[in-house]
Amino acid sequence: MAKIDVEKLKHILHRNESDIQKINDILNDIATELQIEQAEKEARPPLVKKQFITLIADNDGVLVDKDFASWVLQIPEEANPQAVIDKIHQSAYTYNASPKGSRFPVKSMGETLESVSAKIFKENEVWVKTKIPVLAVSCNNQIPQS
């Protein structure tokens, strides 16, 4: 819906309508609606900032109390998840062969995921959802029954 300044609306109504009482009623209705809308905006709870995490099922308890930096990626459904590392390496090689990559080459997985463009990753069928690392949290993959 298009938004228009109340003063502009007032001028338009004065130009096109001769009944001052009708114009004032319309402007009062608009002012009331704007006040209600403003009150609703103020009553909303503040937005919550969110972060990505990766959840790792750890049935044997090997990863308990350990923090990991991780990235969230997408690959095609039929693709082998183990091949994603090779695809990231290939994206890094492609980037380093480019003019920008020759000036600022990437040397680690973290630099690759942060610096390489989405276009290069897309060519290798990898979509990076988080360019900065997120925390990985381990769980025992069980729901308490009590």
N, C-alpha and C positions, 0 to 999 in steps of 0.2 A: 504494500500500500504506500502511495506517495505521501511524503510529509511536507507540510507547508507551514510557513511562519504565520502566527496568529495575526500579526499586523498586516501582512499581505492579504490574508483572508478578509480582514476588516475593510481594507481599501476596495477589494473586489466586490464585496457585498454593498458597500456604499455607492459604487458605480452602477451596479445592476439592480438594486432594490431601492424603492423610494420610501418604504415603510420603516421608519426608525425603530419603532417598537419591536417589529419582527427581527430586525438586525440585532438589536440588543438581546433578545431572547436566544437567538442562535449563538451569539458570542458567549452568553452566560452558560449555555449548555456545553459549549466547547471547553470553557474554563473549568467547569465542574468535572467533565470527563478527564481533562488533563491532570487535575488534582487527584482524582481516583487512581489514575494510571501511575502517577508519581508515588502515591502511598503504597501501591502494590509493589513497585520496584524497591522501595525502602524496606518492605516487609520480607523480601526474599532473603534466604540465608546466603552468606557469602560463598562464592565459588571455592571449591576445594581443589587445590593443586594435586595432580596425580602423577605417579611415576610408574614405569614399567618394571616388573620383576619377572624373573624366570623361576618356575617352581620345579624342583628336581625330586623325583620319587627316590628315596634312599631306604629301601627295605632292610638293608643290613646294618644301617647306622654308621657307615664309613665316613660320611660327610658331616656328622653332627658338630655343631659349633665352629664351622669353617665358613668364611665368607669368600665368595667368588665374584669376580667381575665377569659379566657376560653381555652379549648383544642379542637382540631379538631380530631374527631373519625370517624370510619366507622363501621357500623353494617350490617348484612344481610338485604336485601331489605324487606323481609317479617317479620323481627323481630319488636317487639314493642319498639319504642324509649324510652318509660318510663322505660323499664327494663334494660337499659344500666347501671344505677347506681348500681343495684343489681349485674350485671355481673362484674363491676369494684370491688365491695366489695368482690365477690367470688374470683377474681384474687388476691386481696390483702391477703385474708385468705390462699390461696394456696401458695403464695410467702412466707408469714410469717411462714408457716409450713415447708418450705424447709430449708436446712442447712444455706444457705446464708441469708435467711429471719430471721432465729432465731438469727443470729449475728447482722443484720442490719434491724430490723423490720420497716415496713412502718406504719405510724400512721395517714396520711391524704390522701385525694384524690390526691393532688398535688404530694406528695411523691410517691404514688402508680403509677401515670401516668409517673413519671420520672424514677423510679427505677425498676419496674417490667418488666421482659423480654417479648418480643413480643410473644414468644412461649406460655407463660402462658395466655396472653390475647387471643391468637388465639384459645386456648382450650375452652375459654368462648365466642368465636365468637365476639370479639371486636378487632379492629385494630386501634392503636393509631398513628395518623399522625403527631402530634406535641407533643413531650415530655415536652417541656417548654410551659408555658401559653402564649397565644397571646391575643391581645386586641379585644374585641367585640365592634362593632360600631352599634348604632341604627339608623334607618331611618324611615321616615313616610310612606314608601311604595307607594309614589306618585311621578310622574314626573311632574315638572312645565310645564304648557301649554303655557306660554308666552315666 
